[in-house]
Amino acid sequence: MRTRPGILKPLACLFVLTFCFCQCGNESSLGLSYGSKFMRLTSDYAEIVVDSAKVPGYWAGQVGDGERFFLYSLDRSYKKGDVLTVDGAFGTATAAVFDDATRVYQSEQETNIFVVWKAAMRGSENNGQPPSRKVRGK
C-alpha cells in the first residue's frame, strides 16, 4: 500500500508544531491555546523552520494589539494586507526565521505560531468593515 507523499509533509509539520508547543508550555511562553484571532497579513506566502521541518504560511499581526504571529497554512490564496479571521491552535516555539535583509535564516528565534484550522477573508484594506461611501463636495 502506497501513501501519498503530499499529505505526509503537512501532517509531519502539524505534529512537530504540536510537540514543540507542548514542550514550551512549562516555560515562560504561551503554551498551547485554542481560539479565534483577527489578523492582518504582513507578508506574502513564506516559510520558517521548526525542528528541521519547513513550515509554510504567512506572517501576520493581530488586529488591535499588533502582536506578531506566523500563520501555518497550506492555502496560498492570500496576499500581504489581507485581513482574516483565523481559528486554530497557537503557541510559542523556537524556529529558524528567514531574514529578508540578510537573506539567511536566523536560528533560535522565539516565534508565535498559529496553526490555522479555518480562515475567513474579512477584506484587504478596511479591517472587515463595509466600505464607506464618499460624498463629493460641490
Number of C-alpha atoms within 10 A of each C-alpha: 2 4 7 7 8 8 9 11 14 18 11 14 21 16 12 17 27 18 14 20 24 15 14 18 16 10 9 8 15 15 17 21 13 12 10 16 17 20 27 27 24 18 17 17 19 18 20 22 19 21 15 11 18 17 26 19 24 27 23 26 20 17 17 9 7 11 11 18 22 27 26 26 20 13 12 12 7 17 15 15 18 21 27 24 18 20 18 17 19 26 23 27 27 19 24 22 20 16 10 8 6 8 8 11 15 14 14 13 14 13 19 20 26 29 22 20 12 12 18 11 14 18 16 16 12 13 17 15 9 9 10 7 6 6 6 5 4 3
